[in-house]
Amino acid sequence: MKVLISTLPFGEYNSAPLDLLKKHGLEVIASNRAEKFSREELKSHLYDIDFLIAGTELLDNELLKHAPKLKAIARVGIGLDNVDFNYTNQNSITVTYTPDAPSLSVAELTVGLMLDLARTITFVDTKIKKGKWHRYTGVLLQEKTLGIVGLGRIGKLLVKLIKPFGMKILVHDIEPDYTFAKAEEIELVSKETIVKQSDFLSLHIPLYSKTINYIDQNEFSLMKKDSFLINTSRGGIINESALVNALFSRKIAGVALDVFSEEPYNKRCDSPLLQFDNVVFTAHMGSCTKEGRYQMEFEAAKSIIDLITGNNSPNIVTASTYQ
């Protein structure tokens, strides 16, 4: 049986995931370049593939129809918006993911982005490299209000990481964990309240039909003019045009983005956010720690082995997960 690896890196920091696949007799096909397969290359490889280990690349019916033997897709990561579940369900293709593995890495990056915005770290670094020296005055996190939209795995870890900074924490979630909220002494509020009252608003929700443009013109009109927005979830959750307008009109103080509707963002011919000094960019690298990456890769490989050996994989995606 053959497994195609369409994500990069894979096995770069620890060979155990690759070793596990090969130990069970799987022939591994992966890019031998420092870049992913192109979409056309994927199509040419898929025709006799049994298993696919994938990242964020679009797995729609137009691509998957080239894989008549495909039994399962192991998603390295937590987001599922790139998978065509209508096609996988109709063709009995199992989908797994790695929801726990990237959570701490994403939560830690979120804290880093908050500090970057608060103290203009990236902005000053760029100025110094251009020969300009100026001591910009930032703000403390202490006694500010952090609004967390989405109290899932990442949101809960963010709560614990941010506690030592002395911030007030507000949370909005459509299915809140009341036990956790009570134990951590955090306040559960409405969407309108969290948007209005947050000094730092951090998004940790999946992208699906109800969360597309979740932060739009109306939300920006409600936010504090000295507030910051952080998105380490999915790009489509923020309406980019509304964000550009909010930055132009100074409705918010700044934004940090790890995710974009189209990636790589800087290769777009119209990348309007690149003109703003108060926008901090990272390249969809929330999960990219050596430890987090290894755990994701190993869980993805293990899920395939579980399917082959008849063991129940704990990471199989059910209808309730993606609907």
Rosetta silent file (secondary structure, phi, psi, omega in degrees, C-alpha in Angstrom):
SEQUENCE: MKVLISTLPFGEYNSAPLDLLKKHGLEVIASNRAEKFSREELKSHLYDIDFLIAGTELLDNELLKHAPKLKAIARVGIGLDNVDFNYTNQNSITVTYTPDAPSLSVAELTVGLMLDLARTITFVDTKIKKGKWHRYTGVLLQEKTLGIVGLGRIGKLLVKLIKPFGMKILVHDIEPDYTFAKAEEIELVSKETIVKQSDFLSLHIPLYSKTINYIDQNEFSLMKKDSFLINTSRGGIINESALVNALFSRKIAGVALDVFSEEPYNKRCDSPLLQFDNVVFTAHMGSCTKEGRYQMEFEAAKSIIDLITGNNSPNIVTASTYQ
SCORE:     score description
SCORE:     0.000 S_00000001
   1 L     0.000  152.154 -175.678    0.000    0.000    0.000 S_00000001
   2 E  -117.809  142.361  174.100    1.087    3.556   -0.711 S_00000001
   3 E  -123.062  129.323  177.858    0.861    6.738    1.336 S_00000001
   4 E  -101.964  128.669  177.419    1.313   10.160   -0.251 S_00000001
   5 E  -105.033  112.145 -176.300    2.568   12.981    1.964 S_00000001
   6 L  -102.320   -1.805 -179.618    1.439   16.330    0.573 S_00000001
   7 L  -104.366  154.059  175.663    2.411   18.489    3.546 S_00000001
   8 L  -135.318  146.309   -6.698    5.796   19.932    4.453 S_00000001
   9 L   -76.887  168.185  173.266    7.809   19.529    6.545 S_00000001
  10 L  -149.814  119.063 -178.680    7.275   15.888    7.498 S_00000001
  11 L    76.977   10.824 -176.621    9.832   13.864    9.430 S_00000001
  12 L   -73.124  -37.894 -176.131   12.308   16.726    9.322 S_00000001
  13 L   -97.653  -19.703  178.635   12.783   17.052   13.075 S_00000001
  14 L  -157.505  126.349 -174.817   12.131   13.435   14.033 S_00000001
  15 L   -81.908   -1.743 -174.741   11.976   10.469   11.676 S_00000001
  16 H   -55.597  -42.058  178.663    9.653    8.441   13.923 S_00000001
  17 H   -61.401  -42.720  177.274    6.468    9.190   11.907 S_00000001
  18 H   -66.569  -41.339  179.775    8.145    8.063    8.663 S_00000001
  19 H   -61.450  -38.866  179.989    9.703    5.071   10.405 S_00000001
  20 H   -63.233  -44.063  179.377    6.287    4.025   11.708 S_00000001
  21 H   -62.794  -46.363 -177.386    4.764    4.092    8.228 S_00000001
  22 H   -68.935  -33.804  179.085    7.634    2.142    6.686 S_00000001
  23 H   -59.540  -32.199 -179.498    7.678   -0.370    9.548 S_00000001
  24 L   -95.629   19.178  170.695    4.144   -1.392    8.572 S_00000001
  25 L    81.647   13.634 -179.753    5.093   -1.891    4.938 S_00000001
  26 L   -83.890  135.776  173.108    3.790    1.356    3.491 S_00000001
  27 E   -85.271  121.272 -174.930    5.531    2.852    0.485 S_00000001
  28 E   -97.611  126.807  176.331    5.989    6.550    1.228 S_00000001
  29 E  -116.443  120.833 -178.374    5.807    9.121   -1.571 S_00000001
  30 E  -144.211  161.491  178.648    6.840   12.659   -0.657 S_00000001
  31 L   -67.054  135.326  176.457    8.303   15.731   -2.288 S_00000001
  32 L   -97.765   12.402  176.378   12.095   15.648   -2.524 S_00000001
  33 L  -107.779  172.528  178.376   12.169   19.430   -2.872 S_00000001
  34 L   -86.893   27.735  177.920   11.934   22.117   -0.227 S_00000001
  35 L  -147.455  158.637 -179.116    8.395   22.864   -1.393 S_00000001
  36 L   -67.743  162.114  169.087    5.086   21.064   -1.582 S_00000001
  37 L   -60.500  144.095  170.507    3.819   19.229   -4.615 S_00000001
  38 L   -71.622  167.356  179.640    1.888   21.503   -6.953 S_00000001
  39 H   -61.285  -40.323  179.236   -1.786   20.720   -7.419 S_00000001
  40 H   -67.313  -36.491  176.356   -1.071   19.147  -10.814 S_00000001
  41 H   -65.487  -39.320  177.217    1.698   17.038   -9.307 S_00000001
  42 H   -59.672  -45.469  179.378   -0.688   15.851   -6.619 S_00000001
  43 H   -57.177  -41.184 -177.339   -3.186   14.765   -9.248 S_00000001
  44 H   -70.058  -26.683 -179.317   -0.525   12.727  -11.036 S_00000001
  45 H   -86.897  -24.255 -168.960    0.494   10.955   -7.819 S_00000001
  46 H   -73.499  -17.101 -168.067   -2.983   10.234   -6.454 S_00000001
  47 L   -59.987  -29.546  179.580   -4.110    7.618   -8.980 S_00000001
  48 L  -126.977   32.208 -179.053   -2.766    4.618   -7.033 S_00000001
  49 L   -93.730  136.633  177.594   -2.543    6.058   -3.515 S_00000001
  50 L   -93.367  -34.620 -176.908   -4.232    4.318   -0.575 S_00000001
  51 E  -136.575  145.423  179.718   -3.614    6.962    2.089 S_00000001
  52 E  -125.212  123.762  172.100   -2.992   10.705    2.015 S_00000001
  53 E  -101.783  114.976 -167.899   -1.231   12.663    4.763 S_00000001
  54 E  -125.129  158.884  174.358   -2.205   16.274    4.124 S_00000001
  55 L  -107.632 -123.956 -175.914   -1.765   19.791    5.444 S_00000001
  56 L   -95.126    1.107 -179.593   -3.755   22.879    4.486 S_00000001
  57 L   -61.016  148.442 -176.352   -3.830   22.223    0.734 S_00000001
  58 L   -69.753  121.340  179.967   -7.313   22.224   -0.810 S_00000001
  59 E  -113.146   72.731 -178.836   -8.750   18.713   -0.910 S_00000001
  60 L   -96.543  177.373 -176.943  -11.849   19.240   -3.025 S_00000001
  61 H   -64.644  -29.882 -179.598  -13.694   16.822   -5.284 S_00000001
  62 H   -64.759  -30.897  176.420  -11.813   18.093   -8.328 S_00000001
  63 H   -86.226  -47.364 -172.653   -8.579   16.858   -6.757 S_00000001
  64 H   -68.295  -21.262  178.169   -9.829   13.803   -4.895 S_00000001
  65 L   -65.270  -14.252  177.765  -11.516   12.301   -7.954 S_00000001
  66 L   -85.223    3.769 -177.877   -7.984   11.502   -9.137 S_00000001
  67 L  -121.553   72.492 -175.362   -7.598    9.109   -6.188 S_00000001
  68 L   -66.040  -21.517 -177.908   -9.886    6.126   -6.908 S_00000001
  69 L   -97.922   -0.701 -171.426   -8.119    3.885   -4.371 S_00000001
  70 L   -62.944  126.078 -179.628   -7.999    6.415   -1.538 S_00000001
  71 L  -102.552  -32.049 -176.011   -9.077    4.928    1.791 S_00000001
  72 E  -157.186  150.400  172.327   -8.221    7.686    4.241 S_00000001
  73 E  -116.917  123.806  175.789   -6.952   11.241    4.620 S_00000001
  74 E  -104.785  107.785 -177.571   -4.862   12.018    7.699 S_00000001
  75 E   -83.340  119.559  176.285   -4.932   15.764    8.257 S_00000001
  76 L   -82.447   95.081 -175.915   -1.790   17.054    9.975 S_00000001
  77 L   137.051 -169.439 -174.031   -3.411   19.770   12.063 S_00000001
  78 L  -113.315  -29.120 -178.155   -6.802   20.750   13.383 S_00000001
  79 L   -70.102  140.678 -177.340   -8.522   22.788   10.647 S_00000001
  80 L  -122.798    6.804 -175.577  -10.922   20.904    8.405 S_00000001
  81 L   -70.290  -11.716  179.980  -12.183   23.680    6.127 S_00000001
  82 L   -92.673   -0.133 -175.856   -9.961   22.460    3.265 S_00000001
  83 E  -104.174  131.772  177.236  -11.582   19.007    3.096 S_00000001
  84 L   -85.379   94.775 -175.772  -14.589   18.241    0.870 S_00000001
  85 H   -74.496  -23.886  173.378  -16.623   16.112    3.256 S_00000001
  86 H   -60.349  -43.576 -179.577  -19.428   15.616    0.764 S_00000001
  87 H   -69.480  -46.412 -177.652  -16.943   13.801   -1.450 S_00000001
  88 H   -64.098  -38.309  178.210  -15.252   11.830    1.333 S_00000001
  89 H   -66.302  -43.470 -179.008  -18.596   10.695    2.750 S_00000001
  90 H   -66.574  -25.758 -176.174  -19.928    9.650   -0.654 S_00000001
  91 L  -111.145   16.855  175.116  -16.758    7.699   -1.393 S_00000001
  92 L    53.324   42.657  176.884  -16.276    6.112    2.049 S_00000001
  93 L   -98.708  119.164  178.405  -12.979    7.905    2.671 S_00000001
  94 E   -74.270  141.125  176.808  -12.110    8.143    6.360 S_00000001
  95 E  -121.755  131.153  174.063  -10.738   11.475    7.583 S_00000001
  96 E  -121.559  162.784  175.911   -8.609   11.902   10.702 S_00000001
  97 L  -146.006 -179.694 -176.117   -7.012   14.950   12.275 S_00000001
  98 L  -126.731   73.606 -169.708   -4.701   15.904   15.160 S_00000001
  99 L   -69.419  -28.649 -176.337   -6.712   18.277   17.358 S_00000001
 100 L   -86.357  -36.494 -169.319   -4.604   18.172   20.513 S_00000001
 101 L   -57.119  -43.137 -175.271   -1.068   18.255   19.124 S_00000001
 102 L   -86.775   -3.586 -166.709   -0.850   21.874   17.847 S_00000001
 103 H   -61.365  -48.396 -178.041   -2.815   23.550   20.637 S_00000001
 104 H   -66.121  -38.856  179.084   -0.021   24.665   22.955 S_00000001
 105 H   -60.494  -43.672  179.986    2.118   25.882   20.055 S_00000001
 106 H   -67.100  -42.227 -179.892   -0.735   28.053   18.759 S_00000001
 107 H   -62.576  -40.963  179.070   -1.557   29.377   22.226 S_00000001
 108 H   -66.491  -40.553  177.172    2.083   30.342   22.834 S_00000001
 109 H   -61.592  -38.532  179.025    2.321   32.117   19.477 S_00000001
 110 H   -58.712  -44.451  177.431   -0.826   34.044   20.376 S_00000001
 111 H   -61.745  -42.299  178.478    0.825   35.335   23.548 S_00000001
 112 H   -60.879  -40.736  179.228    3.889   36.285   21.517 S_00000001
 113 H   -68.518  -36.199  175.965    1.783   38.225   19.030 S_00000001
 114 H   -61.463  -45.095  178.853   -0.001   40.041   21.835 S_00000001
 115 H   -65.159  -37.998  178.156    3.344   41.149   23.271 S_00000001
 116 H   -60.269  -47.022  179.271    4.542   42.145   19.806 S_00000001
 117 H   -65.501  -42.596 -175.954    1.522   44.393   19.317 S_00000001
 118 H   -64.826  -34.611 -174.673    1.681   45.810   22.831 S_00000001
 119 H  -114.800   12.508  177.938    5.358   46.776   22.582 S_00000001
 120 L    49.747   42.974 -173.624    5.690   47.375   18.788 S_00000001
 121 H   -63.421  -53.844 -178.955    8.504   44.798   18.638 S_00000001
 122 H   -62.919  -41.479 -179.275    8.374   43.982   14.922 S_00000001
 123 H   -60.043  -47.750 -178.959    7.817   47.624   13.987 S_00000001
 124 H   -68.291  -39.386  177.294   10.854   48.838   15.954 S_00000001
 125 H   -56.691  -45.279  179.198   13.003   45.954   14.713 S_00000001
 126 H   -63.424  -41.991 -179.711   12.238   46.975   11.120 S_00000001
 127 H   -63.298  -43.839 -178.769   13.006   50.638   11.848 S_00000001
 128 H   -63.105  -40.757  179.325   16.375   49.845   13.451 S_00000001
 129 H   -66.021  -20.464  176.587   17.384   47.684   10.486 S_00000001
 130 L   -94.698    8.654  176.660   16.623   50.681    8.271 S_00000001
 131 L    88.413   10.605 -178.176   18.918   52.892   10.353 S_00000001
 132 L  -107.982  131.689 -178.270   16.219   54.602   12.408 S_00000001
 133 L  -118.286  116.537  177.658   16.384   54.672   16.208 S_00000001
 134 L  -151.127  134.309 -179.331   13.289   55.599   18.182 S_00000001
 135 L   -92.932   97.561 -177.885   12.032   54.375   21.542 S_00000001
 136 L   -79.786  143.584  179.889    8.337   53.776   20.998 S_00000001
 137 L   -94.926  124.052  179.821    6.022   53.666   23.990 S_00000001
 138 L  -104.040 -155.464  179.571    3.807   50.612   24.228 S_00000001
 139 L  -131.658  155.388  174.091    1.229   49.341   26.700 S_00000001
 140 L   -80.593  153.465  168.987    1.197   46.790   29.496 S_00000001
 141 L   -80.542  -31.356 -177.824   -0.878   43.628   29.338 S_00000001
 142 L   -55.858  132.209  178.825   -1.520   43.885   33.066 S_00000001
 143 L    69.350    4.657  171.303   -5.053   45.061   33.898 S_00000001
 144 L   -84.579  165.544  179.657   -6.051   45.034   30.222 S_00000001
 145 E  -103.618  122.957  174.562   -8.988   42.942   29.030 S_00000001
 146 E  -100.737  123.154  174.434   -8.330   39.923   26.837 S_00000001
 147 E  -101.718  123.243  179.885  -11.303   38.663   24.875 S_00000001
 148 E  -110.786  115.270  177.179  -11.054   35.050   23.742 S_00000001
 149 E   -96.005  107.996 -178.047  -13.530   33.976   21.076 S_00000001
 150 L   107.167  103.933 -178.386  -13.682   30.187   21.216 S_00000001
 151 L  -102.834   55.839  175.075  -13.052   28.252   24.426 S_00000001
 152 L   -93.395 -150.548 -177.523  -11.755   25.066   22.845 S_00000001
 153 H   -59.350  -48.363 -177.306   -8.375   23.426   23.324 S_00000001
 154 H   -70.095  -44.031  179.480   -6.373   26.489   22.266 S_00000001
 155 H   -58.269  -41.822  179.421   -8.616   28.978   24.034 S_00000001
 156 H   -66.575  -40.587  177.517   -8.321   27.094   27.329 S_00000001
 157 H   -65.699  -37.258  177.762   -4.543   26.911   27.079 S_00000001
 158 H   -62.320  -40.253  176.637   -4.422   30.630   26.312 S_00000001
 159 H   -54.883  -48.586 -177.760   -6.398   31.309   29.492 S_00000001
 160 H   -67.923  -38.423 -179.553   -3.792   29.461   31.555 S_00000001
 161 H   -68.360  -33.538 -172.520   -0.824   31.051   29.782 S_00000001
 162 H   -87.880  -15.434 -177.334   -2.134   34.595   30.147 S_00000001
 163 H   -52.269  -45.238 -178.334   -3.131   34.385   33.830 S_00000001
 164 H   -63.009  -16.292  179.941    0.316   35.444   35.148 S_00000001
 165 H   -79.704   -9.266  177.178    0.082   38.683   33.142 S_00000001
 166 L    74.467   33.282  178.829   -2.777   39.897   35.321 S_00000001
 167 L   -92.114  150.703  168.217   -5.302   40.441   32.546 S_00000001
 168 E   -79.658  135.181 -175.051   -9.054   40.362   32.885 S_00000001
 169 E  -116.415  123.244  171.483  -10.342   37.545   30.671 S_00000001
 170 E  -109.475  146.250  179.841  -13.648   37.544   28.799 S_00000001
 171 E  -134.232  137.788  169.710  -14.774   34.555   26.743 S_00000001
 172 E  -122.840  128.645  179.315  -17.422   34.072   24.102 S_00000001
 173 L  -151.620  139.382 -177.568  -18.317   30.557   22.962 S_00000001
 174 L   -72.731  -22.828  175.454  -21.514   29.137   21.470 S_00000001
 175 L  -132.594   72.353 -171.414  -21.148   26.012   23.652 S_00000001
 176 L   -67.910  149.183  174.133  -19.200   27.253   26.673 S_00000001
 177 L   -90.136   94.966 -174.844  -17.519   25.000   29.207 S_00000001
 178 H   -65.501  -34.838  179.824  -19.121   26.397   32.350 S_00000001
 179 H   -63.480  -45.818  178.694  -17.070   24.187   34.656 S_00000001
 180 H   -63.883  -44.533 -178.326  -13.793   25.442   33.188 S_00000001
 181 H   -60.369  -40.859  179.650  -14.980   29.053   33.223 S_00000001
 182 H   -68.128  -43.577 -178.457  -15.926   28.832   36.887 S_00000001
 183 H   -63.802  -36.756 -177.623  -12.680   27.117   37.879 S_00000001
 184 H   -93.166   -0.792  178.054  -10.567   29.705   36.048 S_00000001
 185 L    56.635   48.545  176.330  -12.745   32.631   37.164 S_00000001
 186 L  -110.899  155.042 -174.217  -13.330   33.918   33.666 S_00000001
 187 E  -100.403  126.433  176.362  -16.419   35.742   32.486 S_00000001
 188 E   -90.306  127.251 -174.040  -18.622   34.331   29.733 S_00000001
 189 L  -136.629  173.093  177.599  -20.170   37.110   27.657 S_00000001
 190 L   -75.925  166.545  176.837  -22.008   37.783   24.405 S_00000001
 191 H   -61.025  -44.567 -178.735  -20.256   38.445   21.113 S_00000001
 192 H   -61.135  -42.007 -179.009  -21.216   42.123   21.228 S_00000001
 193 H   -65.178  -43.891 -177.129  -19.863   42.525   24.755 S_00000001
 194 H   -67.600  -35.456  178.023  -16.536   40.857   24.033 S_00000001
 195 H   -68.241  -40.359 -177.374  -16.013   42.957   20.907 S_00000001
 196 H   -72.051  -37.685 -167.998  -16.844   46.186   22.751 S_00000001
 197 H   -98.731  -12.631 -174.302  -14.868   45.594   25.928 S_00000001
 198 L   -77.445  136.768  168.710  -11.693   43.803   24.808 S_00000001
 199 L   -85.698  -32.519  173.147   -8.337   45.558   24.664 S_00000001
 200 E  -128.682  123.348 -179.309   -6.957   42.460   22.945 S_00000001
 201 E  -114.700  117.313 -174.425   -9.387   40.290   20.976 S_00000001
 202 E  -117.445  130.219 -173.167   -8.086   36.833   20.044 S_00000001
 203 E  -100.972  128.463 -178.958   -9.909   34.469   17.677 S_00000001
 204 L  -142.822   58.639 -179.058   -9.881   30.699   18.200 S_00000001
 205 L  -128.591  153.902  178.864  -12.816   29.308   16.243 S_00000001
 206 L   -74.971  160.340  176.518  -13.040   27.006   13.215 S_00000001
 207 L   -95.479  117.788  172.489  -13.941   28.287    9.770 S_00000001
 208 L  -152.271 -173.142 -169.577  -17.305   27.102    8.500 S_00000001
 209 L   -54.460  -36.076 -175.456  -20.452   28.666    7.086 S_00000001
 210 L   -84.538  -10.174 -178.607  -21.419   30.473   10.313 S_00000001
 211 L  -113.255    1.097  173.902  -17.972   31.942   11.020 S_00000001
 212 L   -63.628  129.790 -176.538  -17.064   33.317    7.585 S_00000001
 213 L    55.775   38.605  179.296  -16.548   37.089    8.050 S_00000001
 214 L   -59.340  -38.183  172.882  -17.247   36.648   11.767 S_00000001
 215 E  -104.344  110.321 -173.181  -15.375   39.907   12.331 S_00000001
 216 L  -130.480 -166.267 -176.214  -16.812   42.371    9.835 S_00000001
 217 H   -54.715  -41.484 -178.579  -17.584   46.071    9.487 S_00000001
 218 H   -63.222  -43.487 -179.423  -20.078   46.016   12.358 S_00000001
 219 H   -64.782  -41.607  178.793  -17.614   44.433   14.771 S_00000001
 220 H   -63.801  -32.473  179.177  -14.876   46.919   13.881 S_00000001
 221 H   -69.166  -21.668 -178.798  -17.298   49.770   14.528 S_00000001
 222 H   -92.075  -20.984 -174.349  -17.824   48.426   18.061 S_00000001
 223 L   -71.122  152.730  174.865  -14.180   47.835   18.980 S_00000001
 224 L   -64.105  145.221 -178.916  -12.134   50.243   21.086 S_00000001
 225 L   -69.474  -19.331  178.167   -9.927   52.540   19.018 S_00000001
 226 L  -105.841   21.024 -178.018   -6.885   51.472   21.060 S_00000001
 227 L   -93.627  161.580  179.965   -7.663   47.741   20.855 S_00000001
 228 E  -121.767  146.773  179.797   -5.729   45.004   19.089 S_00000001
 229 E  -117.043  134.665  178.853   -6.992   42.018   17.098 S_00000001
 230 E  -127.048  129.807  178.330   -5.171   38.673   16.883 S_00000001
 231 E  -128.365  110.124  175.057   -6.111   35.858   14.508 S_00000001
 232 L  -119.622   22.127 -177.702   -4.348   32.492   14.696 S_00000001
 233 L  -103.521  -81.982  177.612   -7.345   30.421   13.590 S_00000001
 234 L  -145.457  143.230 -173.742   -8.424   30.854    9.959 S_00000001
 235 H   -62.031  -38.353 -175.486   -8.164   33.802    7.585 S_00000001
 236 H   -67.678   -7.022  179.349  -11.770   33.795    6.400 S_00000001
 237 H   -71.254  -26.944  176.451  -13.013   34.572    9.894 S_00000001
 238 E  -106.662  131.966  172.915  -12.074   38.227    9.363 S_00000001
 239 L   -73.031  110.774 -173.885  -13.442   40.193    6.426 S_00000001
 240 H   -62.433  -40.002  179.362  -10.190   41.497    4.951 S_00000001
 241 H   -62.184  -42.012  178.177  -11.784   44.489    3.223 S_00000001
 242 H   -65.894  -35.973  177.540  -13.427   45.547    6.472 S_00000001
 243 H   -64.881  -44.602  178.470  -10.098   45.113    8.270 S_00000001
 244 H   -59.400  -44.586  179.339   -8.302   47.314    5.739 S_00000001
 245 H   -63.293  -39.557  179.873  -10.967   49.989    6.149 S_00000001
 246 H   -64.691  -37.873  178.587  -10.720   49.754    9.945 S_00000001
 247 H   -71.035  -41.797  177.928   -6.953   50.244    9.795 S_00000001
 248 H   -59.940  -42.603 -176.855   -7.219   53.147    7.351 S_00000001
 249 L   -90.107    4.911  176.900   -9.775   54.895    9.548 S_00000001
 250 L    57.074   41.332  176.151   -7.873   53.981   12.734 S_00000001
 251 L   -76.905  -20.853  174.428  -10.824   52.197   14.283 S_00000001
 252 L  -134.131  163.959 -175.900   -8.366   49.784   15.934 S_00000001
 253 L   -85.052  -24.010 -178.998   -4.741   50.138   17.041 S_00000001
 254 E   171.403  172.369 -177.543   -3.356   47.124   15.222 S_00000001
 255 E  -147.507  146.717  173.255   -3.708   43.499   14.234 S_00000001
 256 E  -121.258  127.965 -174.282   -1.580   40.349   14.240 S_00000001
 257 E  -126.706  125.039  172.826   -2.342   37.715   11.614 S_00000001
 258 L  -104.756  -10.651 -173.479   -0.987   34.191   11.301 S_00000001
 259 L  -135.672  152.557 -174.415   -3.649   33.086    8.817 S_00000001
 260 L  -144.558  154.689  179.514   -5.112   34.431    5.578 S_00000001
 261 L   -62.511  -36.330  176.275   -7.947   33.628    3.192 S_00000001
 262 L  -126.161  128.209 -179.190   -5.367   33.030    0.459 S_00000001
 263 L  -127.611  144.255   -0.062   -1.871   31.797    1.256 S_00000001
 264 L   -69.974  136.222 -175.076    0.934   32.678    0.750 S_00000001
 265 H   -66.915  -39.036 -174.492   -0.475   36.137    1.397 S_00000001
 266 H   -74.256   -3.782  177.612    2.552   38.102    0.178 S_00000001
 267 H   -94.757   -2.773  176.102    2.359   36.511   -3.290 S_00000001
 268 L   -72.827  144.600  178.294   -0.990   38.106   -4.035 S_00000001
 269 L   -71.634  -23.763  177.333   -0.878   40.975   -6.504 S_00000001
 270 L  -120.940   88.151 -179.741   -3.245   42.891   -4.211 S_00000001
 271 L  -113.287   74.605 -169.584   -1.985   42.481   -0.648 S_00000001
 272 H   -63.433  -25.513 -177.257   -3.324   45.691    0.916 S_00000001
 273 H   -70.210  -18.453 -177.658   -2.439   44.805    4.499 S_00000001
 274 H   -67.020  -15.501 -176.965    1.283   44.907    3.706 S_00000001
 275 H   -82.054  -10.781 -173.238    1.198   48.717    3.664 S_00000001
 276 L   -96.285  132.046  176.914    0.387   49.061    7.370 S_00000001
 277 L   -73.723  -21.604 -176.953    3.083   49.385   10.032 S_00000001
 278 L   -98.147   24.479  172.437    0.661   48.252   12.739 S_00000001
 279 E  -115.433  124.567  177.941    0.013   44.842   11.172 S_00000001
 280 E  -103.919  129.278 -178.016    2.184   41.950   12.348 S_00000001
 281 E  -112.202  139.826  161.455    2.419   38.945   10.030 S_00000001
 282 L  -132.409  158.291 -165.994    3.441   35.351   10.594 S_00000001
 283 L   -96.782   63.337 -178.820    3.223   32.680    7.904 S_00000001
 284 L    46.688   55.585 -174.060    0.523   30.302    9.204 S_00000001
 285 L  -120.545   21.987 -179.746    3.066   28.940   11.670 S_00000001
 286 L   -55.617  -38.922 -178.327    0.988   28.668   14.827 S_00000001
 287 L   -89.405   -2.120 -169.346    1.628   24.940   15.073 S_00000001
 288 L   -84.932   68.253  162.326    5.231   25.174   13.884 S_00000001
 289 L  -112.337  154.985 -179.982    7.274   24.207   16.884 S_00000001
 290 H   -58.642  -40.941 -177.928    9.540   21.178   16.667 S_00000001
 291 H   -69.304  -46.136 -179.186    7.636   19.538   19.497 S_00000001
 292 H   -66.854  -40.676 -179.813    4.184   20.347   18.154 S_00000001
 293 H   -63.703  -44.657  178.674    5.069   19.418   14.601 S_00000001
 294 H   -59.434  -45.303 -177.669    6.469   16.037   15.633 S_00000001
 295 H   -63.142  -40.531  177.860    3.366   15.250   17.682 S_00000001
 296 H   -63.229  -46.430 -178.543    1.058   16.159   14.781 S_00000001
 297 H   -63.340  -42.870 -178.202    3.035   14.080   12.293 S_00000001
 298 H   -66.969  -41.601  178.968    3.204   11.079   14.599 S_00000001
 299 H   -64.409  -37.546  177.950   -0.532   11.213   15.380 S_00000001
 300 H   -65.017  -45.877  178.373   -1.331   11.439   11.661 S_00000001
 301 H   -63.773  -42.251 -179.006    0.895    8.450   10.872 S_00000001
 302 H   -63.433  -35.631 -179.819   -0.488    6.515   13.848 S_00000001
 303 H   -64.487  -35.605  176.985   -4.070    7.091   12.695 S_00000001
 304 H   -68.041  -42.996  178.350   -3.253    5.429    9.368 S_00000001
 305 H   -63.562  -39.229  177.030   -1.642    2.469   11.116 S_00000001
 306 H   -59.471  -41.896  179.342   -4.695    2.176   13.381 S_00000001
 307 H   -66.125  -39.473 -179.593   -6.929    1.960   10.309 S_00000001
 308 H   -66.957  -41.868 -174.574   -4.694   -0.668    8.700 S_00000001
 309 H   -88.446   -1.717  177.324   -4.470   -2.813   11.831 S_00000001
 310 L    84.111   11.210  176.901   -8.142   -2.523   12.720 S_00000001
 311 L   -86.164  152.097  179.218   -7.643   -0.449   15.862 S_00000001
 312 L   -77.828  119.245  176.490   -9.974    2.399   16.680 S_00000001
 313 L   -82.166  129.344 -179.917   -8.315    5.730   15.960 S_00000001
 314 L   -72.581   -8.993 -172.941   -9.333    8.381   18.513 S_00000001
 315 L  -109.499   19.694  175.795   -8.915   11.102   15.897 S_00000001
 316 E   -69.026  133.835 -178.929  -11.463   10.052   13.272 S_00000001
 317 L   -80.607  125.827  176.704  -13.523   13.051   12.187 S_00000001
 318 L  -101.563  169.088 -177.846  -17.249   12.627   12.768 S_00000001
 319 H   -58.490  -37.110 -178.164  -20.075   14.614   11.223 S_00000001
 320 H   -67.315  -21.189 -178.341  -20.494   16.690   14.392 S_00000001
 321 H   -70.935  -39.300 -172.282  -16.857   17.793   14.159 S_00000001
 322 H  -109.552   -6.508 -179.173  -17.147   19.610   10.849 S_00000001
 323 L   -82.815    0.000    0.000  -20.809   20.564   10.577 S_00000001
